[in-house]
Amino acid sequence: MGKAFDFAQAKLTWLLPLALALSTACSSQPAPPPAPPFQATVSMHDLMESMFDPRADAIWESVGTIVTAEGTFEKAPQTDEEWGTVRAAAISLAESGNLLMLPQRTGGSEEWVKLSQAMIEQSLRAVKAAEAKDKEALFNIGADIYESCVNCHKRFHPGVTSVK
């Protein structure tokens, strides 16, 4: 009779090369690709004037209470298109926050990045409020966006004491 088949030996014969191959594959991770060549192309003033202010104004001016000699009026988007405009402004403001975090603009400041991220977070909340057509939430979030802007200005541009 022939020799009996040894299952333990067969397992070891297959598992050992497999384990070796897997450990080698896991230890040789490819290097991450280099960062894209992001470049700041305009001054901070121009960026604020052309991108941030108009988007923030669109949010701030979308809801509120207006008191005149004729009476008190509530202002809020009325149509899907108007809500869409506010939503688009909030999306643009959130994404514009990433422009603040370009290495050329951060100056290596962790606080700058933290304040930029706070503005992005508040803007994303405004996106959700616009999607929900929640004028009260949008009003309150507008105040939070304003506060995030003012906090950054206080720290990094003290000459700007308010946001228009």
Number of C-alpha atoms within 10 A of each C-alpha: 3 4 5 6 8 8 9 8 10 10 10 11 11 10 12 10 11 12 11 10 11 10 11 11 10 9 8 8 8 7 6 6 6 6 6 6 5 10 11 14 9 9 10 13 10 11 16 15 12 11 16 19 15 16 24 24 16 17 27 20 14 19 21 15 10 10 10 8 5 6 7 10 11 9 13 19 18 9 10 12 10 15 22 16 18 29 24 18 24 27 19 20 26 26 15 20 21 14 18 20 21 15 14 13 16 15 11 12 11 11 13 18 20 13 21 22 18 21 26 23 17 21 30 20 21 31 26 16 22 25 14 12 21 16 19 13 17 26 20 15 21 25 15 19 24 19 17 19 19 19 18 19 17 13 13 12 11 12 9 13 11 13 12 10
